[in-house]
Amino acid sequence: MRDYAGCVIRRLLLATWLLLGCGSRTALDVSSQPFDAGPARVDAGRRDRVDGGVFVPSPPTRLAAGTYHTCAVVSGGRVRCWGHNDGGQLGVPLDDRHEPLDPTDVPGIDDAVEVAAGRESSCARHASGEVSCWGRLGPGVEVSGPTRVRGITTAVELTSGSAHRCARLRDATVVCWGLNERGQLGDGTTTRRDVPAPVASLAGVEEISAGWDHSCARTTDTVYCWGHNGEGQLGVGSFAPHHTPMPVSLAVDVVEIAAGWSHTCARTGEGEVYCWGRRWGVESESRPDEVHRLLPERVASLARVVEVDAGGAHTCTRDAEGVVACWGRDDYGQLGTGAGSLDTTRPEPRPVSALGRTEELVAGWVHNCARERSGRVLCWGSWGRHRGGPSDATPRVVAGL
């Protein structure tokens, strides 16, 4: 009788919960989940799971930060983008270009393995080795949805600068296309290319990275850079531009490169970081040698770094413990050091507040995003969340991924 009565009571309690607590955080404590979930729902075309009646999006697997927008590869090879859409870079109809949208699916992509974001455009690398791009690809060239790039069928890596893009191919060569007024395509000219063209005299490439209007590549034992060099971002000992790849003087074992707006950084196998180009936070008109580094210089306070990325006028790293640190300009809160940090410049790396242990990091023009090991994605700085409003000087969770 006691068992029967207990069963009745449990059923009454369950019925009460279903009637009254259905949108609350009772049965499944989502505060301990990777995402800030809302009422149960399943979007058309989504492959996310529903646990206990609560919508739990599948964690993204790859991130890419552009100027004022961000994209992610999510479950099933789909791509979701958010932020500003002034050039159609979110992949949604151009009628919505002026709206800072929440993460939304880019139509027609379900096999992406990598995404790259530029100034007003985005690209995805398909599992087949093909590449699709959308947005404002150049002056007068706007593509409202993903369009395959002609001539690329064996891409294994993708990167995007301001208005140029490069792909590393299966044979370890590199092709680039887009604007080329600064020689950022590396083909020896300043001619714009709408069809990918090979980078001159470059082979055995293991990694590529595109900055604002310069590009870099890493081979087994050498780093090469080409394009604009007005701030010393090519690392060749002068301010002279180069329209073909030039070797960077680095006597260390480099395993990662990151090209930003006016600077470039490299990570060694020992977890050290070297940077060259503009030194943000060291302003001196009388001592230009203090403002620029024409050759690589180690960032002394960093150790055990496992990832580095260069943004507009700032740089961020992630160490072996998952801690993110940033330095450089902080006019939009891109250093993530709190609400009182705006309009400052910090020459030394400082940890980003309110972040858990991370496993991926990307730097945009004036914002950054990181994926925590829990699966959450957080962004800070001016990441399109507040159009015309304040920036986020501390990381905020991106809902809807």
C-alpha positions as CSV (number, residue, x, y, z in Angstrom):
1,M,0.0,0.0,0.0
2,R,2.9,2.4,0.8
3,D,4.5,1.7,-2.6
4,Y,1.2,2.3,-4.3
5,A,0.6,5.6,-2.4
6,G,4.2,6.7,-3.1
7,C,3.7,6.0,-6.8
8,V,0.5,8.1,-6.8
9,I,2.3,10.9,-5.0
10,R,5.2,10.8,-7.5
11,R,2.8,10.9,-10.4
12,L,0.9,13.9,-9.0
13,L,4.2,15.7,-8.4
14,L,5.3,15.0,-12.0
15,A,2.0,16.2,-13.4
16,T,2.3,19.4,-11.3
17,W,5.8,20.0,-12.7
18,L,4.6,19.4,-16.3
19,L,1.8,21.9,-15.9
20,L,3.6,24.6,-14.0
21,G,7.3,24.2,-14.5
22,C,7.6,23.5,-18.1
23,G,9.7,26.5,-19.1
24,S,11.7,26.6,-15.9
25,R,15.1,25.1,-14.9
26,T,13.7,22.4,-12.7
27,A,14.2,18.9,-14.1
28,L,17.3,19.8,-16.1
29,D,19.5,22.3,-14.4
30,V,20.6,24.2,-17.5
31,S,22.8,26.5,-15.4
32,S,25.3,23.6,-15.4
33,Q,24.8,23.0,-19.1
34,P,27.1,24.5,-21.8
35,F,24.3,26.7,-23.2
36,D,21.7,29.1,-21.8
37,A,18.7,27.2,-23.1
38,G,15.2,28.4,-23.4
39,P,11.9,26.7,-23.9
40,A,11.9,23.4,-25.8
41,R,12.0,23.9,-29.5
42,V,13.5,22.3,-32.6
43,D,14.3,24.5,-35.6
44,A,13.6,23.2,-39.0
45,G,16.7,21.6,-40.5
46,R,18.5,21.6,-37.2
47,R,20.3,18.4,-36.0
48,D,20.5,19.5,-32.4
49,R,19.3,17.3,-29.5
50,V,16.5,17.8,-27.1
51,D,17.3,16.6,-23.6
52,G,14.5,16.4,-21.1
53,G,12.4,18.8,-23.1
54,V,15.1,21.5,-23.1
55,F,16.7,22.7,-26.3
56,V,20.5,22.1,-26.2
57,P,22.3,23.2,-29.3
58,S,25.2,21.1,-30.5
59,P,28.5,22.8,-29.8
60,P,30.3,24.5,-32.7
61,T,33.5,23.0,-33.9
62,R,35.3,25.8,-35.7
63,L,35.1,29.6,-35.3
64,A,36.2,32.5,-37.6
65,A,36.1,36.2,-36.7
66,G,35.8,38.9,-39.4
67,T,35.7,42.7,-39.0
68,Y,32.3,43.0,-37.2
69,H,30.9,39.5,-37.7
70,T,31.7,35.9,-36.6
71,C,30.9,32.5,-38.1
72,A,31.0,29.0,-36.8
73,V,30.8,25.5,-38.2
74,V,28.2,23.6,-36.2
75,S,26.8,20.1,-36.2
76,G,26.2,18.4,-39.6
77,G,28.6,20.7,-41.4
78,R,26.3,23.7,-41.2
79,V,27.6,27.3,-40.9
80,R,26.0,29.9,-38.6
81,C,27.0,33.6,-38.7
82,W,26.1,36.6,-36.6
83,G,27.0,40.3,-36.3
84,H,26.9,43.0,-38.9
85,N,25.6,42.2,-42.4
86,D,26.3,45.4,-44.3
87,G,27.8,43.4,-47.2
88,G,25.8,40.2,-46.9
89,Q,28.5,38.4,-45.0
90,L,26.0,36.6,-42.9
91,G,24.6,34.8,-45.9
92,V,21.1,36.1,-45.4
93,P,19.1,38.2,-47.9
94,L,20.6,41.5,-48.6
95,D,17.4,43.2,-47.5
96,D,18.6,42.4,-44.0
97,R,22.1,43.7,-44.4
98,H,21.8,46.5,-41.9
99,E,20.5,44.3,-39.1
100,P,22.9,42.8,-36.5
101,L,21.3,39.3,-36.5
102,D,21.6,36.5,-34.0
103,P,23.4,33.4,-35.2
104,T,21.6,32.1,-38.3
105,D,22.2,29.3,-40.7
106,V,23.9,30.1,-44.0
107,P,21.7,28.5,-46.6
108,G,22.9,25.6,-48.8
109,I,25.9,24.5,-46.7
110,D,25.8,21.2,-44.9
111,D,29.3,19.8,-45.4
112,A,31.6,22.6,-44.1
113,V,34.8,21.7,-42.3
114,E,36.2,25.2,-42.0
115,V,35.0,28.8,-42.2
116,A,36.9,32.1,-42.8
117,A,35.6,35.6,-42.2
118,G,36.9,38.8,-43.8
119,R,35.7,42.4,-43.8
120,E,32.3,42.1,-45.5
121,S,32.5,38.5,-46.7
122,S,32.7,34.9,-45.5
123,C,33.9,31.6,-47.0
124,A,33.5,28.0,-46.2
125,R,35.7,25.0,-47.1
126,H,33.7,21.9,-48.0
127,A,34.6,18.4,-47.1
128,S,35.1,17.8,-50.9
129,G,37.9,20.4,-51.0
130,E,35.8,23.0,-52.7
131,V,35.3,26.5,-51.4
132,S,32.2,28.7,-51.3
133,C,32.1,32.4,-50.5
134,W,29.3,35.0,-50.0
135,G,29.0,38.7,-49.1
136,R,30.8,41.7,-50.7
137,L,33.8,40.0,-52.3
138,G,35.1,43.2,-53.8
139,P,34.0,46.6,-55.2
140,G,30.7,46.1,-56.9
141,V,30.8,42.3,-56.4
142,E,28.1,41.2,-53.9
143,V,26.9,37.6,-53.5
144,S,23.9,37.1,-51.3
145,G,24.4,33.3,-50.8
146,P,27.2,30.8,-51.0
147,T,28.8,30.6,-54.4
148,R,31.5,28.1,-55.4
149,V,34.9,29.5,-56.1
150,R,36.1,28.5,-59.6
151,G,39.2,26.4,-59.8
152,I,39.5,25.1,-56.2
153,T,38.7,21.4,-55.6
154,T,41.5,20.3,-53.3
155,A,41.6,22.9,-50.5
156,V,42.8,21.8,-47.1
157,E,43.0,25.2,-45.4
158,L,41.3,28.5,-45.8
159,T,42.0,32.1,-44.7
160,S,40.6,35.6,-45.4
161,G,42.0,39.0,-45.1
162,S,40.2,42.3,-45.5
163,A,39.1,41.7,-49.2
164,H,41.4,38.9,-50.3
165,R,41.3,35.2,-49.6
166,C,43.8,32.3,-49.8
167,A,43.6,28.6,-49.8
168,R,46.2,26.0,-49.2
169,L,45.8,23.0,-51.5
170,R,46.5,19.3,-51.0
171,D,49.8,19.6,-52.9
172,A,51.0,22.1,-50.3
173,T,50.8,25.1,-52.7
174,V,48.7,28.2,-52.1
175,V,46.3,30.2,-54.3
176,C,44.9,33.6,-53.5
177,W,42.1,35.8,-55.0
178,G,40.4,39.2,-54.4
179,L,41.9,42.7,-54.1
180,N,45.6,43.0,-54.8
181,E,46.5,46.7,-54.7
182,R,49.1,46.0,-52.1
183,G,50.4,42.8,-53.6
184,Q,48.7,40.7,-50.9
185,L,47.9,37.9,-53.5
186,G,51.6,37.2,-53.8
187,D,51.6,36.6,-57.6
188,G,54.1,39.4,-58.3
189,T,51.5,41.9,-59.5
190,T,48.9,44.4,-58.0
191,T,46.2,43.1,-60.3
192,R,42.8,42.1,-58.8
193,R,42.0,38.4,-59.3
194,D,38.5,37.1,-59.3
195,V,39.8,33.6,-60.0
196,P,42.4,32.1,-57.6
197,A,46.0,32.5,-58.8
198,P,49.0,30.6,-57.5
199,V,51.3,32.4,-55.0
200,A,54.7,32.8,-56.7
201,S,57.5,30.4,-55.8
202,L,55.8,28.9,-52.7
203,A,55.8,25.2,-52.1
204,G,55.7,22.8,-49.1
205,V,53.3,25.0,-47.2
206,E,51.9,23.7,-43.9
207,E,49.9,26.8,-42.8
208,I,48.6,30.1,-44.2
209,S,47.2,33.3,-42.5
210,A,45.9,36.4,-44.2
211,G,46.0,39.9,-42.5
212,W,44.3,43.1,-43.6
213,D,46.3,43.5,-46.8
214,H,49.2,41.2,-46.3
215,S,49.5,37.4,-46.2
216,C,51.9,34.8,-44.6
217,A,52.6,31.1,-45.0
218,R,54.6,28.6,-43.0
219,T,56.6,25.8,-44.4
220,T,58.5,23.1,-42.5
221,D,61.3,25.5,-41.6
222,T,60.5,29.0,-42.9
223,V,57.8,31.7,-42.5
224,Y,57.1,33.8,-45.6
225,C,55.1,37.0,-45.8
226,W,54.1,39.3,-48.7
227,G,51.9,42.4,-49.4
228,H,51.7,45.7,-47.6
229,N,54.5,46.5,-45.2
230,G,53.9,50.1,-44.0
231,E,54.1,49.0,-40.4
232,G,56.8,46.3,-40.8
233,Q,54.3,43.5,-40.7
234,L,56.3,41.4,-43.2
235,G,59.1,41.0,-40.8
236,V,61.9,41.6,-43.4
237,G,63.8,44.3,-41.6
238,S,62.4,47.3,-43.6
239,F,59.1,49.0,-44.6
240,A,59.4,48.0,-48.2
241,P,56.4,46.2,-49.7
242,H,56.8,42.9,-51.4
243,H,54.5,41.4,-54.0
244,T,56.0,37.9,-53.7
245,P,56.8,35.8,-50.6
246,M,59.8,37.0,-48.6
247,P,61.4,34.9,-45.8
248,V,61.0,36.2,-42.2
249,S,64.1,36.0,-40.1
250,L,63.1,33.6,-37.4
251,A,65.7,31.3,-35.8
252,V,63.1,29.3,-33.9
253,D,60.8,26.4,-34.6
254,V,57.5,28.0,-35.6
255,V,54.3,25.9,-35.4
256,E,51.7,28.6,-35.9
257,I,51.4,32.0,-37.6
258,A,48.8,34.7,-37.3
259,A,48.5,37.8,-39.5
260,G,46.6,40.9,-38.2
261,W,46.0,44.4,-39.5
262,S,49.5,45.8,-39.2
263,H,51.4,43.1,-37.3
264,T,52.1,39.4,-37.4
265,C,52.8,36.8,-34.7
266,A,54.2,33.3,-34.6
267,R,54.1,30.6,-32.0
268,T,57.0,28.2,-31.4
269,G,56.8,24.5,-30.5
270,E,58.0,25.5,-27.0
271,G,55.0,27.8,-26.5
272,E,56.7,31.1,-27.0
273,V,55.3,33.9,-29.1
274,Y,57.2,36.3,-31.4
275,C,55.6,39.3,-33.0
276,W,56.6,42.0,-35.5
277,G,55.1,45.1,-37.1
278,R,53.2,47.7,-35.2
279,R,53.6,47.6,-31.4
280,W,50.3,48.8,-30.0
281,G,50.7,50.5,-26.6
282,V,54.1,52.0,-27.3
283,E,53.4,55.3,-28.9
284,S,56.4,57.5,-29.7
285,E,56.6,59.9,-32.7
286,S,60.2,60.7,-31.7
287,R,61.2,57.1,-31.5
288,P,59.7,55.2,-34.4
289,D,61.9,52.3,-33.6
290,E,59.9,51.9,-30.4
291,V,56.6,51.9,-32.3
292,H,57.5,49.3,-34.8
293,R,59.4,46.0,-34.8
294,L,60.8,45.3,-38.3
295,L,62.1,41.9,-37.2
296,P,60.4,39.3,-34.8
297,E,60.7,40.0,-31.1
298,R,59.6,37.6,-28.4
299,V,56.7,38.5,-26.1
300,A,58.6,37.9,-22.9
301,S,55.8,37.4,-20.5
302,L,54.1,34.6,-22.4
303,A,54.9,30.9,-21.9
304,R,53.2,27.5,-22.7
305,V,51.0,29.1,-25.4
306,V,49.1,26.7,-27.5
307,E,47.2,29.2,-29.8
308,V,47.7,32.8,-31.0
309,D,45.6,35.0,-33.2
310,A,46.1,38.6,-34.3
311,G,43.2,41.1,-34.6
312,G,43.0,44.6,-35.8
313,A,45.2,46.4,-33.3
314,H,45.4,43.7,-30.7
315,T,46.6,40.1,-30.2
316,C,45.3,37.2,-28.0
317,T,46.7,33.9,-27.0
318,R,45.5,30.7,-25.3
319,D,47.8,28.8,-23.0
320,A,47.9,25.1,-22.1
321,E,45.5,25.6,-19.2
322,G,42.9,27.2,-21.5
323,V,43.5,30.8,-20.2
324,V,43.2,33.6,-22.7
325,A,45.3,36.7,-22.6
326,C,45.2,39.8,-24.8
327,W,47.1,43.0,-25.4
328,G,47.1,46.1,-27.6
329,R,44.3,48.6,-28.2
330,D,41.2,48.3,-26.0
331,D,39.0,51.1,-27.4
332,Y,36.1,48.6,-27.9
333,G,36.7,46.4,-25.0
334,Q,38.5,43.8,-27.2
335,L,41.0,43.0,-24.4
336,G,38.2,41.7,-22.2
337,T,39.6,43.2,-19.1
338,G,36.4,44.7,-17.7
339,A,34.1,47.7,-18.1
340,G,36.7,50.3,-16.9
341,S,39.3,49.4,-19.6
342,L,37.9,51.3,-22.7
343,D,40.0,53.8,-24.5
344,T,43.2,52.4,-23.1
345,T,46.1,50.5,-24.7
346,R,48.0,47.8,-23.0
347,P,51.4,46.7,-24.2
348,E,51.6,43.6,-22.0
349,P,49.3,40.6,-22.1
350,R,46.6,40.4,-19.5
351,P,44.1,37.5,-18.8
352,V,40.6,37.9,-20.1
353,S,38.1,37.9,-17.2
354,A,34.9,35.8,-17.0
355,L,36.2,33.0,-19.2
356,G,36.3,29.4,-18.3
357,R,38.9,26.9,-19.7
358,T,38.9,27.4,-23.4
359,E,39.8,25.2,-26.4
360,E,39.5,27.6,-29.3
361,L,40.2,31.3,-29.8
362,V,39.7,33.8,-32.8
363,A,40.4,37.5,-33.1
364,G,38.5,39.9,-35.3
365,W,39.0,43.6,-36.1
366,V,37.8,44.9,-32.6
367,H,36.4,41.7,-31.0
368,N,37.3,38.2,-30.1
369,C,35.5,35.0,-29.5
370,A,36.4,31.8,-27.6
371,R,34.9,28.4,-27.2
372,E,35.1,27.0,-23.7
373,R,35.7,23.3,-23.1
374,S,32.1,23.1,-21.9
375,G,31.0,24.0,-25.5
376,R,29.8,27.6,-24.8
377,V,31.0,30.3,-27.2
378,L,31.6,33.8,-25.7
379,C,32.5,37.0,-27.5
380,W,33.8,40.4,-26.3
381,G,34.5,43.8,-27.8
382,S,32.4,45.1,-30.7
383,W,31.0,41.9,-32.2
384,G,27.9,43.3,-33.7
385,R,25.7,42.6,-30.7
386,H,25.1,46.3,-30.0
387,R,24.7,48.3,-33.2
388,G,25.5,51.9,-32.3
389,G,25.6,50.9,-28.6
390,P,28.2,50.1,-26.0
391,S,30.7,47.3,-26.5
392,D,31.2,44.3,-24.3
393,A,34.3,44.7,-22.3
394,T,33.7,41.3,-20.7
395,P,32.8,38.1,-22.5
396,R,29.1,37.4,-23.2
397,V,27.6,34.0,-24.1
398,V,26.5,33.8,-27.8
399,A,23.0,32.3,-27.6
400,G,21.5,30.3,-30.4
401,L,24.5,28.3,-31.5
